[in-house]
Each structure stands twice: as structure tokens, then as C-alpha cells.
Amino acid sequence: MSGFLEELLGEKLVTGGGEEVDVHSLSARGISLLGLYFGCSLSAPCAQLSASLAAFYGRLRGDAAAGPGAGAGPGPGAGAAAEPEPRRRLEIVFVSSDQDQRQWQDFVRDMPWLALPYKEKHRKLKLWNKYRISNIPSLIFLDATTGKVVCRNGLLVIRDDPEGLEFPWGPKPFREVIAGPLLRNNGQSLESSSLEGSHVGVYFSAHWCPPCRSLTRVLVESYRKIKEAGQKFEIIFVSADRSEDSFKQYFSEMPWLAVPYTDEARRSRLNRLYGIQGIPTLIVLDPQGEVITRQGRVEVLNDEDCREFPWHPKPVLELSDSNAVQLNEGPCLVLFVDSEDDGESEAAKQLIQPIAEKIIAKYKAKEEEAPLLFFVAGELVRAPCSFHTVSGSQERRRQPDTLSQHPFITSSVASSAKPCWSPCRQLKSPGSAAVEWREQSRMT
């Protein structure tokens, strides 16, 4: 275990009081679950989360007080400890995007958990990229032995399970999470067992969100075409609406099923299962309940005739207005081709496809997402600023002050009503193409 943790976190962490803690000591303490808390001292939501997370952390670990340094590590000369209670096997590490060391110190001082040292800027950036953190605060839980992601939306864990009764919050099968009645907009109720043998789209959306309403109109047509083609396909609407009346109004436009609005627990569990951080999001599942793609939104917009349903991911994509939103999700390699000739684009795609396939296969074998997305583009594509973040029961547009806190990243920021293109570094390659390595730049 210590090998994985040291590779991920380095050799040293620090307490709120500034004391160094050896990462390998986490193994000696029997830590089985690691929480990575991504945040920044300048963010008001992060300050709010820190307060509630400190109380949560103290309750789970059984600390008498969740004050600075409580439970952050064994004291000097501590001998072999007795086997810890299961919930005491949790440790949290703060991964900051602060650019000012004094502000970072002031913020970390009140934390009862550990933090990556301020100077570890490159390691912080690697963690932001590895886990594709798109907004702050974010809290993810990892298995401390294998490194696998256990839960991508720890904020909902704190809200839904404040006593930690469901620890360690591991993912459950879709069939188990979705179990229960589902509704049609005419009031008819069906059991979730009716989904057996079907591909399923899990649609996270809300009426108050303009991009959601736009996607819903397209998705209705896609749903109709897929059903008319004889495919077994169903969509489950998981609402993020602010009221039941709003839910009913929006759901009246949809020909598919929905989780009842009153079943908030099940809606929250689905959000936790798929780590939903923004809407609209369409997750497409195979008949066994396994994820085919998390990019259903992009696929629906790119494939109006649904010829490629159920949209298995491609190693290399052609960059377009509809899929440019994926540039927000992590490091991307974009091969620009000067010519508008389709043959040139195809040749460029064949050039990088073997590299893409090799990287994807390597990480698939480890049951991890590939750390890099691959695109071919004939020209710059501008993507509309049309993504809303969802944290707990609150919805908001991504704000420039949040995204600008991403460590070491410079982004161009536009008003929410205008498109924008984030800057990047270009590495010119021989011939007519330029390879663009886009290190987590953001569109807002």
C-alpha cells in the first residue's frame, strides 16, 4: 500500500501545524480509504466545506475534537497501534490550488487532516489532471491499497451519510442503486426490473438549465429514432430541479422514464455512483449496467441519425463545436491539420490512433480512465459556455473565480453568454500539422 501512496503523494505530507508526516506511516496506521480534497483558500464554498468536513472527519475517526492536527498522524515515538475501528481507517489529504503561501498556511492551519506541502506544485497539478477535477471544492475517495476511485462525489457523502454508516461508500451495481418504481409522464409507474436487457441512458438534467433544455429537445428525437430502429433502449431522467412543479413541467416534455422527484435519496445515490459534477450529463450503460460512455451528450449531438448507437468510445475524435466541451475534462492532445480536405484529417487520425489505442489499453487493464484525450482538428472550434456544476442540492454556473484557481493554469474567461477559447501551448511538428498539448485549460 505504501508504494502506491508514495507514488501518488510523495514521501512527505504536512499537518495543519506544519509538522511533516511520512506517507509510509499511513500504511502503519491501517488507512484503507484516502480522501483527496481539492480546494483553495480564496473560495467561499471551500471554506464552508472545510467546516462541515472537519465535523464529519471528527465523527468518523472518533476524535474528541476535530481541531487542528486531530488524528492527522501518530505522535512522536508512537508504537504499534491496535487494529483501528473501520471508520478510523480514513485519512484526508488537502490538494490546494493556492498561489500565495501565506494564504495557504492560514487556510491549512485549521484543518485536522493532512495536506500536500505547498512547494509540491507539480504533484498537485498531476493530481488535478489525473482525477479530472473540474470545479472546487471537490472531494474524491480512493481505495488506499489499489488506488481505485471509490466515490467521485464525496460532497454528497457528507450530506447523505453524515454519521458514516455506509463507510467506505464503495460503488454499487446500477441495478441495486436504481431499484424501485420509475415513472412515465402520464403517471404510470413501472418497476426498475423492466430495464432488463436494455441499453440505458441515465440523464441528469434540470429545467432551470438552458443547455439541458436544448439537449432534451435533441435527445427526444434521438430516443425516437433508436426505438423506431428496434433497439432496446430506455432513458432514466434524474432531476436536479428546484421544485416538484418544475420537475413535472419539464418531465411532461420527455417520452422516457424518471426517478420520482420525491425519491431524493435515490437521485442522490445515482449522482454519487457516477460522480456527477455538472449538467446536462448523459451516461450510457450496456444491458449489464456497465458504463459504455459518460459522453452521451456529445454523442447525441454528433450523431443526429444515431447510426453509431450505443456510442462506444473512439480512440481519436474529430474536434467539433459539440465535443469541444470535453477539452474541459483533462489533458488533451489535439493534432491540427491545415487542410480542410477530409483525406488529410483521416491521415492525421491514423497517425495518432496507434498511440491513443496503446495508452487507452494500458489504463483499461488497470481499470482506470486514460489520462489523455485525443483529437484531430481542421480549425479552431469555439464551444459555448453551457455547463452547470451541481454540488449537493445547489446548482450554479461555473464561475471564473473558481476555475482560475486551478494551479498554474492561465485561461481566457468570457461572459457566460459568449463562447470562449482557452489558451494553450503549441508544439510545431514537421509538415502541415501542429500538436497542441492542452494542460487542463478551462472554458467557463
N, C-alpha and C positions, 0 to 999 in steps of 0.2 A: 504493500500500500504506500509506504513512504516514498518509493521510487516514483510512482505516479504523481504524488502530491508535490514532490520536489521539482519534478519536470514542469508541473503546472504553475507552482507558486514561487519557485526558487528555494533557497536554503533558509532564509530568514523572513519572519513576519514581525510586526510590532504591536504592542498593546497600546491602549489609549494613553497610557502614561509614558510611552516612549521606550519601554523595555523591549529588547529583542527576544524573540521566541524561535527556537529551532523548529523548522517544519517537520522534521522527523519525530518530534515529540508528540505530534498529533496522533501518530500511529500508536505510540506507547500509551496514550490516553484512551485508546479504543474508539477513536472517532470513526463513525461509519457513514455519516451524512455531512456533506460540506455545502454550505450556502454561500454563494457569491453575490454580494450586494453591490450593484453598480450605481454610483451616485456622485453628487457634487455638493459642496458646501453652499454654493450660491442658489441652489434650487430649494424653494419653499416646500414642494412636495417631498423632497428628500429629508428635510428637517422633520416633517410630520411623520414620515415613515420611520425615521430613526427612533422617535419617541415610542411609537407603538411596537416596533420591532424589539426594542430594549425590554419592554414588559413581557412580550411573547418569549423572548430568549430566556429571561429570568425564570418564567413559569416552567418552561420545558426542562431547563437544566436544574431546577430546584434550588437556584441560588437564593440566599436570604435576601439579597438586594441586587438588582440589576444595575449597579453603579459602575463607574469607570473601572475597568480591569477585572470585574467579577467574572470568574470562570474562564478567563482568557488563556490560562495555561497553568501548569504546575509551578509551585513556588520553588525557590532555590533549595536544592538538596532533597526534593520530594522523592520518596522511594516508590516502589511499585504500588500502584493503586489497586484497590479491589475492583472487580468487574463492575463497570458503571451501569446504572439503570439505562434501558434502551434509549429513552429520550435525552439522556445526558451525553449521548454519543454524537450530538450535533455540535458543529462549530461553524461560525460565520466569518467570512473574510471580506472586508470592505475594499472595493476596487474603485479608486477615485479618478475623476477626470479634472480635478482642480489644477489650475495653472499657477497658483500662488501658495507657497509652502506654509506661510503663516495661517492663511485661511484654512488650509488642510489640517494643520495642527490643532487649531481651535475646534474644528468640526470633529476630529477623531478623538479628542480628549474625553468626550462624554460617552464614548462607545464601550460597551462591556465585552465586545468581541475583538477579533484581531483585524489587522489591516496590512495590505501590501505597503512597503516603505514608499515614501513619496518619490524617492530617486528612481524607483523601478518603472520608469515611464514606458520603456519598450515592452516590458512584460504586461503592463496594463493594456497597452494597445493590442497586443496579441490576444488577450482575453476578450476584449471588446469585439475583436474580429472573429475569434473562434466561436463565440456564442451569439454572434449577430445581434448585439444589443442595439436596439433602435430608438429607445427613449429611456429617460430616467425619471424616478427611480425604477430599477429592475432588480428582481431577486430570483435567482435560479438555484435549485438544489441538485447536487451531484452525488452519486454513489462514490464514497471516498476510496473504495477499493478498485473499482473498474473504471471510474471516470465517466460513466454513462449519465446522461441527464435524467434525473428522476422527475423533476417538475420544472417547467419553464416559467410558470407564473406564481411565484411564491407570495406575491401580494394577496392573491385570492386565498392562499393557505392561511395567512394570518387572519383574514377576515372570516373565513368559513370554519376554521378549526382552531380557535384561539387557545384552547387547552392542549392542543397537540394530540388529541385522542386517536387520530388517524396516522400518526407518525409511522413510517417515514414517507408517507404521501407518494408512494410509487404509482406508476401508471396502471390503470385497469383496462381490461378489454372494452372496446367500444360497445359490445352487446350488453355488458354489465352496466356501463355508465348511462346508456340510452334507455335502459329497461323502464317500461312504464307506458302509460297511454300517450298517444300522439293525436293531434287534432287536424282536421281539414277546416277550411274557412266557412263551410256550411254547418259547422258544429258537430259533424260526425267524428267519433273517436275510434281510433284503431290501436291495437297493441303493437309494440315495437317488434314483436316476432314477425309481423307482416313484411319486414325488411329482408327476411331470409332470402338469400340467392340473388340479391340485387346489388348493383353498384349504388353507393350512397354519396350524396353531396351534403356536407354539413355547412350550412350557410349562416354566418354570423353577420348580422346587419341590423339597421335601425332606420326608422322613418325620418328622424331628425337629421340624418347624414345624407347630404345631396349626392355624393358618389355612390352611396348604397342604392338610392332610388334609381340612379342611372343604370347601375349594373342590374338591378332587378328587372328592368324593362327588357334588357338583352337576354337575361337568364330565362325569363318566361318563354321566349322564342326558342332558345336552345333546348329547354326542357321538352317543349312540344315536339321539336324535330327528333330528338333522341327517342322519345316514346313512340312516335309515328314510325320510326325505323325498326321498331320491335325490340329495342334494347330494354333490359330490366334495370330501371334507374329510378331512384327516388331522392328527393331533396328534403332535408330537415332544416327548417328555419329556427335559429336560436337567437331570440330577440335581445337587443340592447336598448329597447325603447324605454322612455322615461315614465310611461304610464300604460295601463292596460288598454285604455281607449285608443291611444296612439298605436299600440300593437295591433288591435283589432282592425283599425283603419288600414294599416299597412298590409296586414295579412290578407285582407279582403282582395288584394291585387294578385295573390300568389295561388297557383294551382296545386301546390305541393303540401307537405305536412309541416307541423310545427310542434315544438315542445310547448306545453301550456305556459302562458306568461306567469301564472301563479306558482309554477314549479321552479322557483328561483334557485333552489338547491341543485336541481339537475342542470339548469342552464349554467350555473357556476362551475359545476363539475366538468361540463363539456369545454368551457373556456380553459379550465386548468389542464385538462387532458391534452389539448392542442396548443397550449401556451399562447393564447390569442392576445396580441398587444394592440391590434388595430382593426378597424372595419372599413370597408367590407372585406371579409375573408371567406373563401370557399375552399373547404378541404374535401378532396375526392377520395373515397375509400373503395377498395375492391370488395367482392361479396364476402370475404372472410373478415372484413373490418380493418384491414391493414391500409395505411396511407399510400395512395398512388402519387398524389401531388398535393402540395399545400398552395399551389399557384392556380387554383381553379379560376380565379378572377381573370388572370392573364390569359389562360387557355380559352375561356369563353369568348373573350374579346378578340382573340387572334384567329379563332376557328369558328366563324359565323355559321358554317354549314355542319359543324360538329362531325366532320369526317374523321378526325383523329381521336374521338372519344374512345376510351376514358382518359386520354391525355397522359400517357406515360411520359415521364420527363425525357428530354433530349439532351445529349451532352453539350451541344453548341446551339445557341439560339440566334436568330436574326433580330437585331435590336430594332424595336418599333416603338411608336408612341404608347401602345398599350402595355408592353412588357418592360418599358424603361423604369417602372416603379420598382422592379427587382434590383436595380442598382442601389437602392437604399438598404439592402439587406445584408451587405457584406462586401468583401473584396471582389472585384470583377476584373477580368481581362477582356478588353474589347479590341478586336482587330479591325481597324478602319481600312476600307478599300476605297480608293479614289474613284474608280469607275462605277457607273450605275448599271453596268452590264450584269445580268443575273449569273452569267458564267463565272465572272470574276468573284462574286460573292460565294458561289458554290466552291470554287477552288480555294478560297480563303478558309471556308468552313472545313474542308478536307485537310487543310494544313494543320489546324489545331485540334481537330477531333481526336486523333490518337492520344494526344497529351491529356485532353479532357477525360477520355474514357479511362485512361490509366489512373488518374487521380481519383475519379469517382469510384472505381472498383476498389482501390486501396482503402478508402474510408468506408465503403459499404461493407467490406469484410470485417471492419471494426464496429459495425452498426452505428456509424456516425455519418453526419451530413458532410459532403465535400466542403472544404473551406473556401472554395473559389467558384465563381460562376463565369461561364464563357459565352461571349457574344461576337458576332460579326456585324459590322455596320457600314452602310454606304455613305451615310452622312450623319451629322449630329441630330439627335432626336430629343425633342423637348417634351417632358412629361408634365401633365397638370398636377398642381398641388392638391391632391384629392385623397388624403388618407387621414383617418381619425384614430387617435390612440384611445384605448379603453383601459382604465385602471380601476379594478374593483367595480363599484357602481357608478363611477364618474366617467364622463366622456369629455374629450377635449381635442381640438386640433393640435397637431404638433406645433409647438411654439419655437421661434428661432432661438430664444434664450436657453431652451432645453437642449436643442441639437448642437448649439455652438459650444456646449460644454464637453463634447466628445473630445478625448485627449488628442492634442496635436493635429487637429483637423481644421482646415480652412474651408468654409463653404460660402457660396453666394446665396443670399437669402432674399426672397421676393415676397410680396404680399400674397395672402392666401388665395387671392383671386387671379394671380398671374402665374404663368409657367416659369420655371427656372431651370438652369443647368449648372450643376456644381462643378467647380474647377478640379483639375486632376493633373497628374504628371504624365507627360508623353515621352515614350522612348521610341525614337525613329528607327525603323528597321529597313533593311535593303528593299528596294523595289517600291511599289506604289502604296504600301500599307504602313500604318503606324500602329504600334501596340500601345494601348493605354492601360496602365495599371492604376486602378481607382481605389485608393486605400480608404474605404469606408466614408467617402464624401457623402454628403446628405442633400436631398432635396426636401424643402419644407413647404 
